Each structure stands twice: as structure tokens, then as C-alpha cells.
Amino acid sequence: ATPPPTPAPTQEPCSAGLCTPKTVSAKEQDTFQLSCPSGEFIARIDTAKYGSESRNCGSNVQNTVTQECYSKLSCSLRVTNSAMGGDPCPGIPKELVVTAQCGKSGVTGPAPPTPP
């Protein structure tokens, strides 16, 4: 008898309820949009950088993006120097690059009540 086929490994299994890693970027003056698959929410912002990687300048805007996006199904924000807390690379076109984790609803929240 042949053994049943093993399913192809998908991305790493959900750990602590974090299921879908996403990396999203938007150029300066554009609108940054982050959304999770159906049934998931923005569980964590791992990194958020605003600047120019090729010119090696930029700033960490993780707190700004976390405030706008954490625990929502989706979020959007305008990528401007004022929204990002200043201009880290004057005179150079910039980009916002965010790595986030989506998670299943209810995983990080309180446990549902147990039925009697």
C-alpha cells in the first residue's frame, strides 16, 4: 500500500496565532494600504521604515504605523513627511515599507467563556 501523500508545506505554521506575514510598500505622496485575509486582523507590525534604501537614509516609523493599523482588519495612511514625523532624506524620493503579521480573530484576545 502506498502511504498517503503528505501535503505540501505552506508557510510556517501559525505560531501564537500569527498566521499571515505581509510586506507592503507605498511611495511618498501615495496612500499606504494594509489589509489581512478574511477572518484575520493586523496582529503585529514587525518593521516600518520610511526613507530611501538605495540612499541608505530613513527612519523607523513602527510606532506611527502600529497606532494606525494595530488590531484592525485593514488600514490606510497617506505617505507624507508630516504623517511620518519628518523628512529623513531631504530632496530624495522616499518609500514606506512595512512588514506585518495578520492573526486569527480572538487568538490574542481573552478566551471565550466556556459553556457550562
C-alpha positions as CSV (number, residue, x, y, z in Angstrom):
1,A,0.0,0.0,0.0
2,T,1.2,3.4,-0.8
3,P,1.4,5.9,2.1
4,P,-1.0,8.9,1.7
5,P,0.7,11.9,0.1
6,T,2.0,14.5,2.5
7,P,0.5,17.9,1.9
8,A,3.0,20.5,0.6
9,P,4.3,22.6,3.4
10,T,2.7,26.0,3.4
11,Q,4.5,28.9,5.1
12,E,5.5,28.2,8.7
13,P,2.5,27.2,10.8
14,C,0.7,29.8,12.8
15,S,2.6,30.5,16.0
16,A,0.9,32.3,18.8
17,G,-2.0,33.0,16.4
18,L,0.1,34.9,13.8
19,C,-0.7,33.3,10.5
20,T,-0.1,35.5,7.5
21,P,3.1,37.6,7.1
22,K,2.7,40.6,4.7
23,T,5.2,43.1,3.3
24,V,3.5,46.2,1.8
25,S,5.1,49.4,0.5
26,A,4.0,52.8,-0.8
27,K,5.9,55.7,-2.3
28,E,6.0,59.2,-0.8
29,Q,2.7,61.0,-1.5
30,D,0.8,57.8,-2.2
31,T,-1.6,56.0,0.1
32,F,-0.3,53.1,2.1
33,Q,-2.9,50.3,2.4
34,L,-2.6,47.2,4.6
35,S,-5.3,44.5,4.8
36,C,-5.5,41.0,6.1
37,P,-7.2,37.9,4.6
38,S,-10.8,37.3,5.5
39,G,-11.2,36.3,9.2
40,E,-7.8,37.8,10.2
41,F,-6.7,41.1,11.6
42,I,-3.5,43.1,11.8
43,A,-1.9,41.4,14.8
44,R,1.6,42.9,14.8
45,I,3.7,45.4,12.9
46,D,7.2,43.9,12.7
47,T,9.0,46.7,10.9
48,A,8.1,50.0,9.4
49,K,10.7,52.1,7.6
50,Y,10.3,55.4,5.8
51,G,13.1,56.6,3.6
52,S,15.3,55.5,0.7
53,E,17.1,52.2,1.0
54,S,19.3,52.9,-2.1
55,R,20.5,56.2,-0.4
56,N,20.8,54.5,3.0
57,C,18.7,57.0,4.8
58,G,15.4,56.7,6.6
59,S,13.6,56.5,9.9
60,N,11.8,53.8,11.9
61,V,8.1,54.6,11.9
62,Q,6.9,51.4,13.5
63,N,5.0,53.3,16.3
64,T,3.2,55.5,13.8
65,V,2.1,52.6,11.7
66,T,1.2,50.5,14.8
67,Q,-1.0,53.3,16.1
68,E,-2.9,53.5,12.8
69,C,-3.2,49.8,12.0
70,Y,-2.9,47.5,15.0
71,S,-5.9,45.2,15.6
72,K,-7.8,46.5,12.5
73,L,-8.9,44.4,9.5
74,S,-7.3,46.9,7.2
75,C,-5.8,50.4,7.4
76,S,-4.6,53.1,5.1
77,L,-2.5,56.2,5.6
78,R,-1.1,58.9,3.4
79,V,2.7,58.7,3.0
80,T,3.9,62.2,3.6
81,N,6.8,63.7,5.6
82,S,4.4,65.2,8.1
83,A,2.5,61.9,8.6
84,M,5.8,60.1,9.0
85,G,7.2,62.5,11.6
86,G,9.6,64.5,9.4
87,D,11.8,64.2,6.3
88,P,14.6,61.7,6.9
89,C,16.1,62.2,3.4
90,P,15.6,65.8,2.2
91,G,15.4,66.1,-1.6
92,I,15.2,62.3,-2.1
93,P,12.1,60.3,-3.1
94,K,11.1,58.1,-0.2
95,E,9.1,54.9,0.4
96,L,7.3,53.4,3.3
97,V,8.0,49.7,3.7
98,V,6.0,47.7,6.3
99,T,6.3,44.1,7.4
100,A,3.2,43.0,9.4
101,Q,1.6,39.8,10.7
102,C,-2.1,39.0,10.3
103,G,-3.7,36.9,13.0
104,K,-6.9,35.0,13.6
105,S,-9.6,36.9,15.4
106,G,-9.9,36.0,19.1
107,V,-6.4,34.4,19.4
108,T,-4.8,37.3,21.1
109,G,-7.9,38.5,22.9
110,P,-9.5,37.0,26.0
111,A,-10.6,33.4,25.7
112,P,-14.4,32.9,25.1
113,P,-16.4,31.8,28.1
114,T,-16.6,28.0,28.5
115,P,-20.0,26.6,28.2
116,P,-21.3,25.0,31.4
